[in-house]
Amino acid sequence: MDPVVIPILVAAIVVVFLVAATVRIVPQARRYNIERFGRYRRTLQPGLNFVLPVADRVNTKLDVREQVYSSDPKPVITEDNLVVNIDTVLYYQITDPRAAAYEVADYLQAIDQLTVTTLRNVIGSMDLEGTLTSREEINARLRAVLDDATGKWGIRVNRVEIKAIDPPNTIKEAMEKQMRAERDKRAAILHAEGERQAKILTAEGTKQKDILEAQGTQQAMILRADGESKAVELVFQSVHRNNADAKVLAYKYLETLPHLAQSENNTFWVIPGELTEAVRAVTSAFGDRSEMGAPVTAQREEAADDDGTPEGDGAPEIEADPTLALDAAAAADEAAKQAAVAVSDAKAEAEAAGEAQRPGRGPV
């Protein structure tokens, strides 16, 4: 080998080594802390950077993206002397790489211990119920304390969340019983409220139904009474328009008597006191026909005068005509029979329609 080539190769190797030691390429979202002869010199930014090959070296490589740190469950005592296990999750970001590397030895452990201490201080002033229901307040107080303490470490705490709060098993059982009792109570209240609403609605419906039925019955009675009033008025006008005498009215009165007991539930009926007057009117109506015999009597008297009966012997003695008396008596008997038949027919219909038979009052 040529003796000149060896020095050239050595020189080339030295140059390559120097170039490799001089150039530093930093990825995005990374920061490199450079020390020169053991002292902090500067922080390299992402991209191509140049350093002194022997004097400068990279001390720490830090990730400046937001990081998530989940701690292990830590026992914490509440104000009512109950031990609960709480584990938290922490969201943080490195804002100053130099401070994060040189102000604290292990920032994650420091944050963890600070979180546990703050939790014990905060939850120690709360009971179990307040601890379970005040997570937002606990998170806010933790973040305020951590943000104040980690600011000088070059770390910003963006968010602190309580991931889980685990009370003892006995407390869990008691809480489950309490929850079950509360749910049973709410179910009973809802059931009672439903029954109450159902009864109210049923009562309202019954009330409306009764009101509507009563209004319907009222309207029907009013219409029925109006119809009967108009019918009576028409009959009255017709009777007066045709100038019906008392004889016709008495006869119609007797015709109406059998209809008094046509009701299905009618078991007792009374004959009105005007029945005798109606019978008397009908009797007089039949008795009027006896007046037609007066001319016959006059003719007979004239015939007697023609036979030579003296007129000057005083007033002639008029004998009662038996035919006229028979006619009046027959008319009266006939009217009485018709009235009796009408009354008996009405009485028979009333007795057949009723369940319990009760005797009615007959004509006097």
Disulfide bonds with the S-S distance in Angstrom:
none
